C-alpha cells in the first residue's frame, strides 16, 4: 500500500501538471481556484492542502524546475568533484534542459504581461534557490583559500549569478537555433566571463557586475 506522503506528492504533481495544461490549452490562467478545480475534477480542499493560492502554485512550478535540476545533478556521482566553474556550467546546462521540456508554458509565463519585470513575483522562490546555490559554491571555494584577499564575496557572486540567469533566460526564450545550440554557447561564454571577472576584475557593486556582464556577453 503506497504511503500517504507518496500519495500527497502524486496529487501535488497532478495539480501542477493539470494547471500547466490548462494554461496552454485555454491560453490564459484560470480566474479562480474554484473554476480551476472544477475543470480538473479535483476538490478545492485538495488544492488548498498543497497550495495557498493560484499565485503560490505559479511560484511552486518554478521551484519544481529547480528541484528537478538538482535531482539530475545529484544523480551524477562525479558532480561533487567538479570545480566551482564546472558545477555552475552543469547547473545552467541542466536547468535549461528542464526549461526546454516545459518551453511552451515558460514562454507563456514570460510573455504574459511583457518579459521579465512584471513577472518577477513568480520567480521569487527560484531567485532565492539560485542565489543560495551560487553562494554555497563561493563559500566552498573561499574555504580553500588561505589569503582573505583572494576570497570572493558570496553576496556579490550570488547576485551576479541571478543576473546571469536572467540574461540567459531571455536569450533562451528568443533562441531559434536547432537544439538551442546558441544558448549552450551563451551559457559557456557567460560562465567563463563570470569566473574571469571574479578572478581578475575588481568590482565594487553588483551594478558594475551587471554592466560588465551585459557588455561582454549579451550586447551582440
GUBABA-12572 format. One record per residue (C-alpha): residue number from 1; x, y, z. Coordinates in Angstrom, 3 decimals. Layout:
N
+-----+----------+----------+----------+
!   n !       c1 !       c2 !       c3 !
+-----+----------+----------+----------+
! NUM !        X !        Y !        Z !
...
+-----+----------+----------+----------+
***
This chain:
220
+-----+----------+----------+----------+
!   n !       c1 !       c2 !       c3 !
+-----+----------+----------+----------+
!   1 !    0.000 !    0.000 !    0.000 !
!   2 !    1.515 !    3.385 !   -1.033 !
!   3 !    2.418 !    5.736 !    1.801 !
!   4 !    0.329 !    8.814 !    2.493 !
!   5 !    3.325 !   11.044 !    1.724 !
!   6 !    3.789 !    9.431 !   -1.699 !
!   7 !    0.120 !    9.841 !   -2.481 !
!   8 !    0.240 !   13.523 !   -1.494 !
!   9 !    3.284 !   14.035 !   -3.722 !
!  10 !    1.421 !   12.433 !   -6.627 !
!  11 !   -1.585 !   14.716 !   -6.070 !
!  12 !    0.671 !   17.765 !   -5.953 !
!  13 !    2.349 !   16.751 !   -9.212 !
!  14 !   -1.032 !   16.094 !  -10.791 !
!  15 !   -2.298 !   19.564 !   -9.849 !
!  16 !    0.856 !   21.212 !  -11.230 !
!  17 !    0.631 !   19.259 !  -14.476 !
!  18 !   -3.087 !   19.974 !  -14.834 !
!  19 !   -2.507 !   23.680 !  -14.217 !
!  20 !    0.179 !   23.913 !  -16.895 !
!  21 !   -2.039 !   22.020 !  -19.335 !
!  22 !   -4.990 !   24.294 !  -18.526 !
!  23 !   -2.925 !   27.426 !  -19.179 !
!  24 !   -1.630 !   26.163 !  -22.518 !
!  25 !   -4.957 !   24.843 !  -23.783 !
!  26 !   -7.007 !   27.836 !  -22.656 !
!  27 !   -4.219 !   30.325 !  -23.444 !
!  28 !   -4.989 !   32.086 !  -20.179 !
!  29 !   -4.765 !   31.447 !  -16.468 !
!  30 !   -7.823 !   30.257 !  -14.501 !
!  31 !   -9.645 !   33.155 !  -12.866 !
!  32 !  -10.245 !   31.319 !   -9.578 !
!  33 !   -9.301 !   28.205 !   -7.649 !
!  34 !  -12.938 !   27.142 !   -7.862 !
!  35 !  -13.033 !   27.241 !  -11.673 !
!  36 !   -9.668 !   25.540 !  -11.985 !
!  37 !  -10.598 !   22.726 !   -9.608 !
!  38 !  -13.907 !   22.235 !  -11.341 !
!  39 !  -12.178 !   21.931 !  -14.718 !
!  40 !   -9.835 !   19.186 !  -13.465 !
!  41 !  -12.467 !   17.489 !  -11.294 !
!  42 !  -10.476 !   17.987 !   -8.096 !
!  43 !  -11.783 !   19.375 !   -4.816 !
!  44 !  -10.797 !   22.827 !   -3.592 !
!  45 !   -9.926 !   21.187 !   -0.291 !
!  46 !   -7.330 !   19.042 !   -2.043 !
!  47 !   -5.899 !   22.081 !   -3.831 !
!  48 !   -5.511 !   24.062 !   -0.609 !
!  49 !   -3.770 !   21.162 !    1.080 !
!  50 !   -0.890 !   21.738 !   -1.338 !
!  51 !   -1.090 !   25.375 !   -2.458 !
!  52 !   -2.246 !   28.523 !   -0.715 !
!  53 !   -3.379 !   30.248 !   -3.903 !
!  54 !   -3.023 !   30.207 !   -7.675 !
!  55 !   -0.104 !   32.631 !   -7.362 !
!  56 !    1.542 !   30.271 !   -4.912 !
!  57 !    1.086 !   27.478 !   -7.451 !
!  58 !    2.769 !   29.579 !  -10.162 !
!  59 !    5.780 !   30.157 !   -7.916 !
!  60 !    5.885 !   26.466 !   -6.996 !
!  61 !    6.178 !   25.493 !  -10.662 !
!  62 !    9.433 !   27.426 !  -10.997 !
!  63 !   10.660 !   25.920 !   -7.724 !
!  64 !    9.902 !   22.486 !   -9.152 !
!  65 !   12.067 !   23.230 !  -12.190 !
!  66 !   14.926 !   23.954 !   -9.799 !
!  67 !   14.257 !   20.799 !   -7.752 !
!  68 !   14.237 !   18.683 !  -10.925 !
!  69 !   17.537 !   20.249 !  -11.961 !
!  70 !   19.205 !   19.453 !   -8.640 !
!  71 !   17.842 !   15.918 !   -8.741 !
!  72 !   19.536 !   15.354 !  -12.109 !
!  73 !   22.819 !   16.854 !  -10.897 !
!  74 !   22.865 !   14.737 !   -7.740 !
!  75 !   22.464 !   11.570 !   -9.813 !
!  76 !   25.849 !   12.347 !  -11.379 !
!  77 !   28.328 !   10.793 !   -8.936 !
!  78 !   31.161 !   12.946 !  -10.298 !
!  79 !   29.350 !   16.263 !   -9.766 !
!  80 !   30.707 !   16.696 !   -6.239 !
!  81 !   34.273 !   16.553 !   -7.579 !
!  82 !   33.724 !   19.250 !  -10.213 !
!  83 !   35.375 !   22.652 !   -9.944 !
!  84 !   33.076 !   25.534 !   -8.993 !
!  85 !   33.054 !   26.721 !  -12.595 !
!  86 !   32.077 !   23.267 !  -13.887 !
!  87 !   29.377 !   22.976 !  -11.233 !
!  88 !   27.921 !   26.276 !  -12.395 !
!  89 !   28.149 !   25.186 !  -16.036 !
!  90 !   26.406 !   21.883 !  -15.252 !
!  91 !   23.710 !   23.709 !  -13.315 !
!  92 !   22.883 !   26.100 !  -16.143 !
!  93 !   23.042 !   23.421 !  -18.854 !
!  94 !   20.714 !   21.195 !  -16.818 !
!  95 !   18.167 !   23.826 !  -15.799 !
!  96 !   17.791 !   24.965 !  -19.404 !
!  97 !   17.289 !   21.339 !  -20.456 !
!  98 !   14.473 !   21.208 !  -17.886 !
!  99 !   13.119 !   24.505 !  -19.233 !
! 100 !   13.171 !   23.155 !  -22.778 !
! 101 !   10.898 !   20.292 !  -21.704 !
! 102 !    8.450 !   22.936 !  -20.470 !
! 103 !    9.184 !   25.648 !  -23.032 !
! 104 !    5.604 !   26.406 !  -24.078 !
! 105 !    4.478 !   27.088 !  -20.520 !
! 106 !    7.573 !   29.137 !  -19.707 !
! 107 !    7.244 !   31.314 !  -22.816 !
! 108 !    3.583 !   31.907 !  -21.966 !
! 109 !    4.558 !   32.932 !  -18.439 !
! 110 !    7.365 !   35.243 !  -19.516 !
! 111 !    5.419 !   36.917 !  -22.310 !
! 112 !    2.110 !   37.120 !  -20.490 !
! 113 !    2.441 !   40.760 !  -19.468 !
! 114 !    5.697 !   41.657 !  -21.126 !
! 115 !    9.001 !   39.954 !  -20.416 !
! 116 !   10.607 !   39.782 !  -17.016 !
! 117 !    9.961 !   42.646 !  -14.653 !
! 118 !    6.222 !   42.259 !  -14.408 !
! 119 !    6.668 !   38.552 !  -13.833 !
! 120 !    9.349 !   38.663 !  -11.178 !
! 121 !    6.931 !   37.692 !   -8.412 !
! 122 !    6.575 !   34.143 !   -9.731 !
! 123 !   10.383 !   33.852 !   -9.948 !
! 124 !   10.844 !   34.897 !   -6.335 !
! 125 !   11.415 !   31.394 !   -4.981 !
! 126 !   13.681 !   30.425 !   -7.876 !
! 127 !   15.763 !   33.562 !   -7.286 !
! 128 !   16.366 !   32.530 !   -3.673 !
! 129 !   17.342 !   28.998 !   -4.697 !
! 130 !   19.762 !   30.065 !   -7.435 !
! 131 !   21.391 !   32.641 !   -5.160 !
! 132 !   21.843 !   30.030 !   -2.416 !
! 133 !   23.387 !   27.587 !   -4.909 !
! 134 !   25.864 !   30.226 !   -6.111 !
! 135 !   26.629 !   31.391 !   -2.582 !
! 136 !   27.441 !   27.837 !   -1.489 !
! 137 !   29.861 !   27.458 !   -4.422 !
! 138 !   31.786 !   30.583 !   -3.463 !
! 139 !   31.857 !   29.753 !    0.243 !
! 140 !   33.273 !   26.321 !   -0.580 !
! 141 !   35.905 !   27.954 !   -2.768 !
! 142 !   36.768 !   30.549 !   -0.104 !
! 143 !   37.298 !   27.833 !    2.493 !
! 144 !   40.200 !   26.531 !    0.408 !
! 145 !   41.947 !   29.934 !    0.153 !
! 146 !   44.439 !   30.933 !    2.823 !
! 147 !   44.505 !   34.627 !    1.949 !
! 148 !   41.417 !   36.697 !    2.669 !
! 149 !   42.390 !   38.966 !   -0.228 !
! 150 !   41.890 !   36.138 !   -2.727 !
! 151 !   38.455 !   35.228 !   -1.417 !
! 152 !   35.310 !   36.135 !   -3.324 !
! 153 !   32.281 !   37.991 !   -1.999 !
! 154 !   29.453 !   35.400 !   -1.709 !
! 155 !   26.698 !   38.041 !   -1.684 !
! 156 !   28.027 !   39.771 !   -4.788 !
! 157 !   28.608 !   36.495 !   -6.597 !
! 158 !   25.124 !   35.177 !   -5.790 !
! 159 !   23.503 !   38.367 !   -7.114 !
! 160 !   25.734 !   38.088 !  -10.160 !
! 161 !   24.597 !   34.514 !  -10.739 !
! 162 !   20.970 !   35.671 !  -10.634 !
! 163 !   21.686 !   38.449 !  -13.151 !
! 164 !   23.441 !   35.903 !  -15.316 !
! 165 !   20.445 !   33.589 !  -15.115 !
! 166 !   18.085 !   36.379 !  -16.225 !
! 167 !   20.297 !   37.203 !  -19.194 !
! 168 !   20.372 !   33.533 !  -20.198 !
! 169 !   16.633 !   33.095 !  -19.692 !
! 170 !   15.905 !   35.959 !  -22.057 !
! 171 !   18.495 !   34.669 !  -24.531 !
! 172 !   16.993 !   31.154 !  -24.445 !
! 173 !   13.438 !   32.472 !  -24.841 !
! 174 !   14.470 !   34.175 !  -28.084 !
! 175 !   16.748 !   31.389 !  -29.346 !
! 176 !   15.514 !   29.687 !  -32.524 !
! 177 !   18.679 !   27.699 !  -33.270 !
! 178 !   18.413 !   23.876 !  -33.633 !
! 179 !   18.610 !   22.239 !  -30.222 !
! 180 !   19.062 !   25.725 !  -28.740 !
! 181 !   22.752 !   25.395 !  -29.501 !
! 182 !   23.243 !   29.175 !  -29.329 !
! 183 !   22.017 !   29.084 !  -25.735 !
! 184 !   24.630 !   26.440 !  -24.941 !
! 185 !   27.322 !   28.736 !  -26.346 !
! 186 !   25.924 !   31.672 !  -24.351 !
! 187 !   25.995 !   29.593 !  -21.157 !
! 188 !   29.632 !   28.602 !  -21.672 !
! 189 !   30.702 !   32.138 !  -22.549 !
! 190 !   28.849 !   33.787 !  -19.679 !
! 191 !   30.033 !   31.316 !  -17.037 !
! 192 !   33.626 !   31.742 !  -18.237 !
! 193 !   33.181 !   35.513 !  -18.035 !
! 194 !   31.722 !   35.380 !  -14.526 !
! 195 !   34.678 !   33.430 !  -13.182 !
! 196 !   37.153 !   35.592 !  -15.089 !
! 197 !   35.527 !   38.671 !  -13.603 !
! 198 !   35.814 !   37.409 !  -10.064 !
! 199 !   39.388 !   36.290 !  -10.563 !
! 200 !   40.722 !   39.309 !  -12.427 !
! 201 !   38.391 !   42.312 !  -12.228 !
! 202 !   37.876 !   44.440 !   -9.118 !
! 203 !   34.171 !   45.197 !   -8.750 !
! 204 !   32.656 !   47.467 !   -6.136 !
! 205 !   28.995 !   46.696 !   -6.671 !
! 206 !   26.503 !   44.445 !   -8.358 !
! 207 !   25.713 !   47.325 !  -10.720 !
! 208 !   29.295 !   47.176 !  -12.002 !
! 209 !   28.938 !   43.433 !  -12.431 !
! 210 !   25.702 !   43.774 !  -14.375 !
! 211 !   27.194 !   46.352 !  -16.723 !
! 212 !   30.246 !   44.188 !  -17.289 !
! 213 !   28.247 !   41.045 !  -17.969 !
! 214 !   25.940 !   42.833 !  -20.399 !
! 215 !   28.837 !   44.464 !  -22.253 !
! 216 !   30.885 !   41.305 !  -22.551 !
! 217 !   28.211 !   38.733 !  -23.320 !
! 218 !   24.826 !   39.984 !  -24.301 !
! 219 !   25.387 !   43.172 !  -26.251 !
! 220 !   25.835 !   41.369 !  -29.605 !
+-----+----------+----------+----------+
***
